[in-house]
Amino acid sequence: MAEREIIRMGNPVLRRRADEVEDPTSADLKALVEDMIDSMFAADGVGLAAPQIGVSQRVVVFCTPPDRPAESSPGAPGDPAREMIREQPITVLINPEIEFLGEDMAIGIEGCLSVPGLCGPVTRYQRIRYTGVTPDGDRIDRTVDDFHARVVQHECDHLDGILYPMRMDDISQLAYVDEVTRMHEAEPESDRAPFSETDTEATPA
């Protein structure tokens, strides 16, 4: 279909609770989903919510690799990890709901296509169950953990007007990705912070 502009932090659409989708199987909704997927891949992201392209509806798209730790995130463009993500099936989730399973939490570095160039540590539940509907009207009901769970939580936050900096325990840790990368590369490996170098290339979603 078409690539759309991704709006950035400061746009009021991103702070608004998105509307429920009344007809998940409509032609308009399918066109929106195609535009979201095109926009996500054009921006080299692993997920995108409809509000990020200015549409206040409860729709997210994402693709995640299997068996990825919650604390990790894909690297820069061209990184094999990111290429692996592109090969995964795309999930389209309409009117999603999340249930947190257990009390285990993990900290991971996150980024966002609507907060370009920045990243920060965010604490998320490690295991969740999510449900929703596809554009074909089929019901999705999955239990997932680690990186998959992190991506879903991040994207669904967008539907409630929440950006990841609002989830950070310490906003002073919000940083530019290139600065964090530069510092990590300059440090001896033994002195590095408890996030891997891959984590400094925050997940854009």
VOBA-1610 file (N, C-alpha, C; in pm, whole numbers, padded with zeros to 5 digits, always signed):
BEGIN
Met+00085-00119+00000Met+00000+00000+00000Met+00089+00124+00000Ala+00108+00187+00119Ala+00184+00312+00121Ala+00252+00331+00256Glu+00371+00388+00248Glu+00442+00425+00370Glu+00385+00557+00421Arg+00360+00564+00551Arg+00308+00687+00611Arg+00411+00749+00705Glu+00394+00878+00728Glu+00483+00947+00820Glu+00457+00901+00963Ile+00563+00876+01037Ile+00551+00838+01177Ile+00560+00965+01262Ile+00455+00990+01339Ile+00452+01112+01420Ile+00539+01094+01544Arg+00581+01208+01601Arg+00677+01203+01710Arg+00618+01254+01841Met+00689+01223+01949Met+00651+01268+02082Met+00624+01418+02080Gly+00512+01458+02137Gly+00466+01596+02132Gly+00337+01610+02055Asn+00313+01516+01961Asn+00186+01514+01889Asn+00077+01462+01984Pro-00033+01535+01998Pro-00137+01495+02094Pro-00199+01358+02068Val-00194+01309+01945Val-00250+01177+01916Val-00179+01069+01999Leu-00050+01089+02025Leu+00026+00989+02099Leu-00006+00985+02247Arg-00076+01087+02297Arg-00111+01092+02439Arg-00257+01055+02463Arg-00325+01015+02360Arg-00469+00989+02366Arg-00496+00839+02371Arg-00599+00798+02445Arg-00640+00658+02441Arg-00707+00631+02308Ala-00657+00533+02235Ala-00710+00504+02102Ala-00848+00440+02111Asp-00925+00456+02004Asp-01061+00404+01998Asp-01062+00256+01961Glu-01160+00185+02013Glu-01182+00046+01974Glu-01217+00040+01825Val-01173-00066+01759Val-01209-00089+01619Val-01343-00159+01615Glu-01440-00100+01546Glu-01574-00156+01542Glu-01585-00273+01446Asp-01516-00265+01331Asp-01523-00372+01232Asp-01382-00413+01191Pro-01324-00512+01258Pro-01186-00553+01229Pro-01166-00607+01087Thr-01273-00647+01019Thr-01259-00708+00887Thr-01288-00612+00773Ser-01304-00484+00803Ser-01338-00388+00699Ser-01221-00365+00603Ala-01254-00320+00482Ala-01151-00290+00383Ala-01062-00176+00429Asp-01121-00077+00495Asp-01042+00036+00545Asp-00940-00010+00648Leu-00980-00102+00734Leu-00889-00152+00836Leu-00774-00231+00772Lys-00806-00311+00672Lys-00701-00388+00605Lys-00602-00295+00534Ala-00652-00186+00477Ala-00563-00088+00413Ala-00474-00021+00517Leu-00530+00010+00633Leu-00452+00069+00742Leu-00340-00026+00784Val-00372-00153+00800Val-00273-00251+00842Val-00159-00260+00741Glu-00192-00261+00612Glu-00088-00266+00509Glu+00003-00145+00518Asp-00055-00028+00540Asp+00025+00094+00555Asp+00113+00087+00679Met+00061+00032+00786Met+00139+00018+00909Met+00260-00073+00888Ile+00239-00184+00821Ile+00349-00278+00796Ile+00455-00214+00708Asp+00411-00146+00601Asp+00506-00077+00513Asp+00585+00028+00590Ser+00516+00102+00675Ser+00582+00209+00752Ser+00679+00152+00855Met+00641+00041+00918Met+00727-00022+01017Met+00858-00068+00954Phe+00850-00136+00841Phe+00972-00186+00779Phe+01055-00074+00717Ala+00988+00028+00664Ala+01062+00142+00607Ala+01143+00213+00714Ala+01092+00214+00837Ala+01161+00280+00949Ala+01253+00184+01024Asp+01261+00060+00977Asp+01346-00042+01039Asp+01304-00073+01182Gly+01174-00080+01205Gly+01122-00111+01337Gly+01081-00256+01348Val+01051-00297+01471Val+01001-00433+01495Val+00854-00432+01536Gly+00797-00313+01549Gly+00657-00301+01585Gly+00608-00160+01558Leu+00478-00146+01544Leu+00418-00014+01521Leu+00273-00018+01565Ala+00228+00089+01628Ala+00089+00105+01668Ala+00023+00210+01580Ala-00106+00194+01554Ala-00177+00287+01466Ala-00161+00433+01507Pro-00166+00467+01637Pro-00148+00608+01673Pro-00015+00667+01625Gln+00085+00583+01601Gln+00215+00634+01557Gln+00212+00685+01414Ile+00109+00650+01339Ile+00091+00712+01207Ile-00032+00802+01208Gly-00070+00846+01327Gly-00175+00946+01340Gly-00316+00893+01340Val-00332+00761+01351Val-00465+00700+01348Val-00498+00648+01487Ser-00595+00707+01552Ser-00626+00673+01691Ser-00721+00553+01698Gln-00669+00436+01659Gln-00743+00311+01667Gln-00656+00206+01734Arg-00720+00108+01795Arg-00648+00008+01874Arg-00600-00107+01783Val-00491-00078+01713Val-00431-00173+01620Val-00279-00167+01636Val-00215-00283+01646Val-00069-00289+01646Val-00023-00397+01550Val+00098-00379+01496Val+00163-00481+01415Val+00304-00500+01471Phe+00355-00623+01464Phe+00490-00647+01512Phe+00541-00780+01458Cys+00672-00797+01461Cys+00733-00926+01430Cys+00852-00943+01523Thr+00863-01057+01584Thr+00967-01082+01684Thr+01033-01216+01658Pro+01165-01224+01680Pro+01234-01352+01664Pro+01207-01443+01783Pro+01217-01573+01765Pro+01198-01665+01877Pro+01319-01667+01969Asp+01296-01704+02094Asp+01404-01732+02189Asp+01500-01615+02207Arg+01446-01496+02223Arg+01531-01379+02246Arg+01512-01332+02389Pro+01620-01309+02465Pro+01606-01266+02605Pro+01534-01134+02618Ala+01466-01115+02729Ala+01390-00992+02752Ala+01480-00870+02755Glu+01606-00886+02798Glu+01695-00772+02811Glu+01761-00733+02680Ser+01743-00811+02574Ser+01814-00783+02450Ser+01725-00711+02351Ser+01789-00654+02249Ser+01716-00586+02143Ser+01797-00596+02016Pro+01733-00586+01898Pro+01806-00603+01773Pro+01905-00490+01751Gly+02008-00519+01674Gly+02111-00420+01648Gly+02075-00321+01540Ala+02176-00255+01489Ala+02159-00152+01388Ala+02119-00215+01255Pro+02073-00134+01158Pro+02041-00187+01026Pro+02157-00268+00970Gly+02124-00385+00913Gly+02227-00472+00862Gly+02273-00577+00961Asp+02241-00559+01088Asp+02275-00658+01190Asp+02198-00787+01161Pro+02264-00903+01169Pro+02193-01029+01143Pro+02070-01047+01229Ala+02072-00995+01354Ala+01955-01009+01441Ala+01835-00937+01382Arg+01858-00820+01323Arg+01747-00746+01264Arg+01698-00814+01137Glu+01790-00869+01059Glu+01748-00941+00940Glu+01666-01063+00978Met+01700-01129+01089Met+01624-01244+01136Met+01482-01203+01170Ile+01466-01084+01229Ile+01333-01036+01265Ile+01247-01021+01141Arg+01304-00968+01033Arg+01228-00947+00911Arg+01175-01077+00852Glu+01238-01187+00886Glu+01196-01317+00834Glu+01084-01380+00916Gln+01049-01319+01028Gln+00946-01376+01115Gln+00806-01336+01066Pro+00706-01419+01092Pro+00569-01382+01056Pro+00527-01253+01127Ile+00450-01174+01059Ile+00399-01049+01116Ile+00269-01078+01190Thr+00258-01027+01310Thr+00134-01037+01386Thr+00059-00905+01376Val-00068-00914+01342Val-00157-00798+01343Val-00257-00822+01455Leu-00264-00729+01548Leu-00346-00745+01667Leu-00442-00627+01678Ile-00570-00657+01674Ile-00675-00555+01679Ile-00749-00566+01812Asn-00774-00452+01873Asn-00839-00447+02005Asn-00771-00543+02105Pro-00640-00530+02122Pro-00568-00624+02209Pro-00595-00602+02357Glu-00580-00711+02431Glu-00585-00707+02577Glu-00467-00787+02629Ile-00408-00740+02739Ile-00291-00805+02798Ile-00321-00847+02941Glu-00278-00969+02975Glu-00282-01017+03113Glu-00139-01046+03156Phe-00095-00985+03266Phe+00039-01009+03317Phe+00040-01140+03396Leu+00137-01225+03368Leu+00146-01356+03431Leu+00266-01361+03525Gly+00240-01382+03651Gly+00348-01386+03748Gly+00397-01248+03786Glu+00501-01246+03867Glu+00555-01120+03916Glu+00696-01092+03866Asp+00751-01181+03783Asp+00887-01162+03734Asp+00894-01044+03638Met+00991-00956+03662Met+01011-00838+03579Met+01153-00840+03524Ala+01175-00767+03414Ala+01309-00756+03357Ala+01328-00614+03306Ile+01451-00567+03315Ile+01486-00436+03261Ile+01548-00455+03124Gly+01504-00376+03027Gly+01562-00380+02893Gly+01568-00240+02836Ile+01664-00218+02748Ile+01676-00089+02682Ile+01573-00082+02570Glu+01495+00024+02568Glu+01394+00041+02463Glu+01416+00172+02389Gly+01374+00170+02264Gly+01368+00290+02183Gly+01231+00295+02121Cys+01205+00397+02042Cys+01072+00412+01984Cys+01081+00496+01857Leu+01011+00453+01754Leu+01010+00528+01629Leu+00949+00667+01647Ser+00868+00685+01750Ser+00808+00816+01777Ser+00892+00900+01872Val+01001+00842+01922Val+01097+00916+02006Val+01234+00889+01946Pro+01258+00935+01823Pro+01377+00894+01748Pro+01508+00938+01812Gly+01605+00847+01803Gly+01739+00878+01848Gly+01766+00859+01995Leu+01663+00830+02074Leu+01677+00817+02218Leu+01652+00673+02263Cys+01700+00641+02381Cys+01676+00509+02438Cys+01683+00518+02590Gly+01629+00418+02657Gly+01633+00417+02802Gly+01588+00284+02858Pro+01629+00253+02983Pro+01591+00127+03046Pro+01446+00129+03096Val+01372+00025+03064Val+01232+00014+03103Val+01209-00123+03167Thr+01138-00124+03278Thr+01104-00250+03345Thr+00970-00301+03293Arg+00967-00426+03249Arg+00845-00487+03196Arg+00825-00625+03259Tyr+00701-00672+03251Tyr+00672-00810+03290Tyr+00737-00905+03191Gln+00792-01014+03242Gln+00861-01109+03157Gln+00766-01203+03084Arg+00650-01228+03142Arg+00557-01325+03083Arg+00417-01266+03081Ile+00352-01274+02965Ile+00218-01219+02951Ile+00132-01312+02865Arg+00003-01290+02874Arg-00093-01350+02781Arg-00159-01234+02708Tyr-00166-01243+02576Tyr-00237-01138+02503Tyr-00341-01198+02409Thr-00449-01125+02393Thr-00558-01167+02306Thr-00596-01051+02215Gly-00662-01084+02107Gly-00708-00983+02013Gly-00767-01050+01891Val-00789-00971+01788Val-00853-01019+01665Val-00765-00982+01547Thr-00767-01065+01442Thr-00693-01037+01319Thr-00786-00969+01218Pro-00730-00915+01108Pro-00815-00855+01004Pro-00909-00954+00936Asp-00884-01084+00954Asp-00974-01186+00900Asp-01083-01225+00999Gly-01080-01164+01116Gly-01180-01195+01217Gly-01144-01310+01308Asp-01024-01367+01289Asp-00980-01477+01374Asp-00932-01423+01509Arg-00951-01503+01612Arg-00908-01463+01746Arg-00766-01512+01774Ile-00685-01425+01833Ile-00550-01459+01876Ile-00549-01471+02027Asp-00486-01576+02078Asp-00473-01596+02222Asp-00337-01663+02245Arg-00239-01586+02291Arg-00104-01637+02305Arg-00046-01606+02442Thr+00036-01697+02490Thr+00115-01674+02610Thr+00261-01668+02567Val+00328-01558+02599Val+00465-01537+02551Val+00551-01481+02664Asp+00681-01480+02641Asp+00770-01424+02742Asp+00886-01350+02675Asp+00974-01295+02761Asp+01098-01232+02719Asp+01076-01121+02615Phe+01155-01123+02507Phe+01152-01012+02411Phe+01015-00995+02346His+00952-01108+02313His+00818-01104+02253His+00722-01029+02345Ala+00726-01063+02473Ala+00638-00997+02570Ala+00669-00848+02581Arg+00796-00812+02575Arg+00835-00671+02584Arg+00779-00591+02467Val+00793-00645+02346Val+00745-00574+02228Val+00594-00552+02235Val+00520-00655+02274Val+00374-00642+02283Val+00335-00537+02387Gln+00401-00538+02502Gln+00370-00438+02606Gln+00400-00297+02557His+00514-00280+02488His+00552-00149+02436His+00447-00099+02336Glu+00409-00185+02241Glu+00314-00143+02138Glu+00176-00114+02197Cys+00131-00198+02288Cys-00001-00176+02346Cys-00005-00052+02436Asp+00109-00014+02492Asp+00115+00112+02566Asp+00075+00230+02477His+00117+00224+02351His+00082+00332+02258His-00070+00350+02248Leu-00144+00242+02261Leu-00289+00249+02248Leu-00354+00318+02367Asp-00280+00330+02475Asp-00331+00399+02595Asp-00263+00533+02617Gly-00195+00583+02514Gly-00132+00714+02524Gly-00006+00716+02608Ile+00063+00602+02617Ile+00183+00591+02700Ile+00305+00568+02611Leu+00407+00654+02626Leu+00535+00636+02560Leu+00635+00581+02661Tyr+00734+00507+02611Tyr+00822+00435+02705Tyr+00893+00524+02806Pro+00929+00653+02775Pro+00991+00734+02881Pro+00902+00749+03004Met+00770+00740+02985Met+00677+00750+03097Met+00684+00626+03187Arg+00743+00518+03138Arg+00758+00395+03215Arg+00895+00386+03284Met+00984+00477+03253Met+01119+00470+03309Met+01118+00506+03457Asp+01192+00430+03536Asp+01202+00459+03679Asp+01287+00584+03705Asp+01383+00609+03618Asp+01474+00722+03634Asp+01492+00790+03499Ile+01422+00901+03478Ile+01425+00969+03349Ile+01563+01023+03316Ser+01650+01037+03417Ser+01785+01085+03390Ser+01866+00984+03308Gln+01816+00860+03298Gln+01885+00758+03218Gln+01843+00760+03071Leu+01750+00849+03035Leu+01715+00866+02894Leu+01836+00924+02822Ala+01876+00863+02712Ala+02000+00903+02647Ala+01989+00889+02495Tyr+02080+00956+02425Tyr+02088+00939+02281Tyr+02156+00806+02250Val+02099+00733+02156Val+02151+00601+02121Val+02297+00610+02076Asp+02331+00709+01992Asp+02468+00716+01942Asp+02568+00748+02052Glu+02526+00827+02153Glu+02617+00857+02264Glu+02640+00733+02351Val+02532+00661+02378Val+02545+00539+02458Val+02633+00437+02386Thr+02612+00424+02256Thr+02693+00331+02177Thr+02839+00370+02181Arg+02866+00499+02164Arg+03004+00548+02165Arg+03071+00520+02299Met+03000+00545+02408Met+03058+00523+02540Met+03087+00375+02565His+02994+00290+02523His+03014+00146+02543His+03133+00096+02463Glu+03149+00147+02342Glu+03260+00103+02258Glu+03394+00147+02316Ala+03394+00260+02388Ala+03518+00315+02442Ala+03557+00251+02575Glu+03461+00188+02644Glu+03489+00131+02775Glu+03551-00008+02764Pro+03640-00042+02857Pro+03683-00183+02864Pro+03561-00270+02894Glu+03559-00388+02839Glu+03442-00475+02854Glu+03407-00499+03000Ser+03508-00508+03087Ser+03483-00536+03228Ser+03416-00421+03301Asp+03423-00300+03243Asp+03367-00182+03309Asp+03230-00143+03257Arg+03178-00219+03162Arg+03053-00179+03099Arg+02934-00200+03191Ala+02831-00120+03168Ala+02707-00131+03244Ala+02645-00267+03217Pro+02547-00310+03300Pro+02494-00445+03288Pro+02406-00470+03167Phe+02404-00379+03071Phe+02334-00403+02945Phe+02438-00434+02839Ser+02407-00525+02749Ser+02502-00561+02645Ser+02513-00451+02542Glu+02615-00459+02457Glu+02631-00361+02350Glu+02509-00362+02258Thr+02457-00481+02236Thr+02338-00490+02152Thr+02225-00407+02210Asp+02214-00404+02343Asp+02107-00328+02406Asp+02117-00180+02379Thr+02238-00129+02356Thr+02250+00014+02331Thr+02190+00052+02196Glu+02174-00046+02108Glu+02101-00023+01984Glu+01955-00052+02013Ala+01888+00042+02074Ala+01756+00017+02131Ala+01654-00026+02027Thr+01560-00104+02071Thr+01455-00154+01983Thr+01365-00041+01937Pro+01366-00005+01808Pro+01273+00098+01762Pro+01136+00038+01737Ala+01035+00086+01806Ala+00901+00030+01791Ala+00797+00138+01810
//
